[in-house]
Amino acid sequence: MAKFQKGQTSKSVLLKKKMITQSMVRKSEILNSINHYNEIPDSLTTSKSTISKTMVNKWQDDSLGIISYSYNSSMTEHNASALRQLSVAIEDLNVRLKKSESTNNKDFATKRSRITTHDVNELKRENEDLKSALAEVYRAYMQLLDNLREDEQIDAAYRKLILDQARILGNNRLALIK
């Protein structure tokens, strides 16, 4: 006999559905409270200057009490009102961020990149140092490889010479040498 009857859903599935809906509502509240780029939580990944529904769906942060979920889970009937609320929150946030970007364009650039020009120059210099070190290692490797080939050729020539002398001297003399 089956554990559940037809049309009956397990408690764990119902709990998961409820958690997704609560997470969507919580995400809407958090997004509505954001006014500037520096207020965006680090756990929410952003690209360029806008925030998309896909990014919000993937957003997960235990400290904020939100979970990630799939696009299809957000599109179910029981999440319709939460989805509308979340869509409005995302659109409003993008509008607010665009306004704050235009008013503080210079501040936006430094906040979004989160890296200074000094750091960029430092990384470029370090990259050049690494390139030159790699070139030195490659040159040393090629020199060792060339020396190895040369040593193998010399060893082969000595071996051939010794074998030729052994053939000329014969077995009797070779026994005396040993």
C-alpha positions as CSV (number, residue, x, y, z in Angstrom):
1,M,0.0,0.0,0.0
2,A,1.3,3.5,-0.9
3,K,2.4,5.9,1.8
4,F,0.4,8.7,0.3
5,Q,-3.0,8.7,-1.3
6,K,-3.6,10.3,-4.7
7,G,-3.4,14.1,-4.5
8,Q,-1.7,14.1,-1.1
9,T,1.6,15.8,-0.7
10,S,4.3,15.1,1.9
11,K,5.0,17.5,4.7
12,S,8.6,18.1,3.5
13,V,7.4,19.2,0.1
14,L,4.8,21.5,1.6
15,L,7.5,23.0,3.9
16,K,9.9,23.6,1.0
17,K,7.1,25.4,-0.9
18,K,6.4,27.5,2.1
19,M,10.1,28.3,2.6
20,I,10.4,29.4,-1.1
21,T,7.4,31.7,-0.7
22,Q,8.8,33.2,2.5
23,S,12.2,33.7,0.9
24,M,10.6,35.5,-2.1
25,V,8.8,37.9,0.3
26,R,11.9,38.4,2.4
27,K,14.0,39.2,-0.7
28,S,11.4,41.7,-1.8
29,E,11.6,43.4,1.6
30,I,15.4,43.5,1.4
31,L,15.5,44.9,-2.1
32,N,13.0,47.6,-1.2
33,S,15.2,48.8,1.6
34,I,18.3,49.3,-0.7
35,N,18.9,52.8,-2.0
36,H,22.6,52.8,-3.1
37,Y,25.1,50.3,-4.5
38,N,27.0,50.1,-1.3
39,E,23.9,48.8,0.5
40,I,23.7,45.8,-1.7
41,P,24.6,42.6,0.4
42,D,27.8,40.9,-0.7
43,S,25.9,37.6,-1.1
44,L,23.9,39.1,-4.0
45,T,25.9,39.0,-7.2
46,T,25.3,41.8,-9.6
47,S,26.4,42.3,-13.1
48,K,26.9,45.7,-14.8
49,S,24.5,48.2,-13.2
50,T,21.3,46.2,-13.0
51,I,19.9,43.3,-10.9
52,S,18.0,40.6,-12.7
53,K,15.4,38.1,-11.6
54,T,17.8,35.2,-12.2
55,M,20.4,36.7,-9.9
56,V,17.7,37.2,-7.2
57,N,16.5,33.6,-7.7
58,K,20.0,32.3,-7.1
59,W,20.6,34.6,-4.2
60,Q,21.2,32.7,-0.9
61,D,22.2,34.0,2.4
62,D,21.6,32.2,5.7
63,S,22.2,35.3,7.8
64,L,19.4,37.1,6.0
65,G,17.1,34.1,6.1
66,I,16.8,33.6,2.3
67,I,17.3,30.6,0.1
68,S,17.9,30.0,-3.5
69,Y,15.3,28.4,-5.8
70,S,14.7,27.6,-9.4
71,Y,12.9,29.8,-11.9
72,N,10.2,27.2,-12.2
73,S,9.6,27.2,-8.5
74,S,9.1,30.9,-8.5
75,M,6.5,30.6,-11.3
76,T,4.1,28.3,-9.5
77,E,0.6,29.4,-8.8
78,H,1.0,29.6,-5.0
79,N,3.9,32.0,-5.5
80,A,2.0,34.4,-7.9
81,S,1.6,37.2,-5.4
82,A,5.1,36.9,-4.0
83,L,6.5,36.9,-7.5
84,R,4.6,40.1,-8.4
85,Q,5.9,41.7,-5.3
86,L,9.5,40.5,-6.0
87,S,9.3,41.7,-9.7
88,V,8.1,45.2,-8.6
89,A,10.9,45.3,-6.0
90,I,13.6,44.4,-8.6
91,E,12.3,47.0,-11.1
92,D,12.1,49.7,-8.4
93,L,15.6,48.9,-7.1
94,N,17.0,49.2,-10.7
95,V,15.4,52.6,-11.0
96,R,16.7,53.7,-7.7
97,L,20.2,52.5,-8.5
98,K,20.1,54.2,-11.9
99,K,19.2,57.5,-10.2
100,S,21.9,57.1,-7.6
101,E,24.4,56.3,-10.3
102,S,23.7,59.4,-12.2
103,T,23.9,61.6,-9.1
104,N,27.1,60.0,-7.8
105,N,28.7,58.7,-11.0
106,K,32.3,59.0,-9.7
107,D,31.4,57.4,-6.3
108,F,29.6,54.6,-8.2
109,A,32.6,53.8,-10.2
110,T,34.8,53.3,-7.2
111,K,32.1,51.4,-5.2
112,R,31.3,49.0,-8.1
113,S,34.9,48.2,-9.1
114,R,36.0,47.8,-5.4
115,I,39.6,48.0,-6.6
116,T,41.8,51.1,-6.9
117,T,44.0,52.2,-9.7
118,H,47.0,51.6,-7.4
119,D,45.9,48.0,-7.0
120,V,45.5,47.6,-10.7
121,N,49.0,49.0,-11.3
122,E,50.4,46.8,-8.6
123,L,48.8,43.7,-10.3
124,K,50.1,44.8,-13.7
125,R,53.7,45.0,-12.3
126,E,53.3,41.7,-10.6
127,N,52.0,40.1,-13.8
128,E,55.1,41.4,-15.7
129,D,57.4,40.0,-13.0
130,L,55.7,36.7,-13.3
131,K,56.0,36.7,-17.1
132,S,59.7,37.4,-16.9
133,A,60.2,34.7,-14.3
134,L,58.3,32.2,-16.5
135,A,60.5,33.1,-19.4
136,E,63.6,32.4,-17.3
137,V,62.3,29.1,-16.1
138,Y,61.5,28.1,-19.7
139,R,65.0,29.1,-20.9
140,A,66.6,27.1,-18.1
141,Y,64.4,24.1,-19.0
142,M,65.3,24.3,-22.6
143,Q,69.0,24.5,-21.7
144,L,68.8,21.5,-19.5
145,L,66.9,19.6,-22.2
146,D,69.6,20.5,-24.7
147,N,72.4,19.4,-22.3
148,L,70.6,16.1,-21.6
149,R,70.4,15.4,-25.3
150,E,74.1,16.2,-25.7
151,D,75.0,14.0,-22.7
152,E,73.0,11.1,-24.2
153,Q,74.8,11.5,-27.5
154,I,78.2,11.5,-25.7
155,D,77.2,8.5,-23.6
156,A,76.1,6.6,-26.7
157,A,79.4,7.4,-28.5
158,Y,81.4,6.1,-25.5
159,R,79.3,3.0,-25.3
160,K,79.8,2.3,-29.0
161,L,83.6,2.9,-28.6
162,I,83.8,0.5,-25.7
163,L,81.8,-2.2,-27.5
164,D,84.0,-1.9,-30.6
165,Q,87.2,-2.2,-28.5
166,A,85.7,-5.2,-26.7
167,R,85.0,-6.9,-30.1
168,I,88.5,-6.1,-31.3
169,L,90.3,-7.4,-28.2
170,G,88.1,-10.4,-28.0
171,N,86.9,-12.4,-25.0
172,N,90.4,-13.5,-23.8
173,R,91.7,-10.0,-23.3
174,L,88.5,-8.8,-21.8
175,A,88.6,-11.6,-19.2
176,L,92.2,-10.5,-18.3
177,I,91.1,-6.9,-17.9
178,K,88.4,-7.8,-15.5
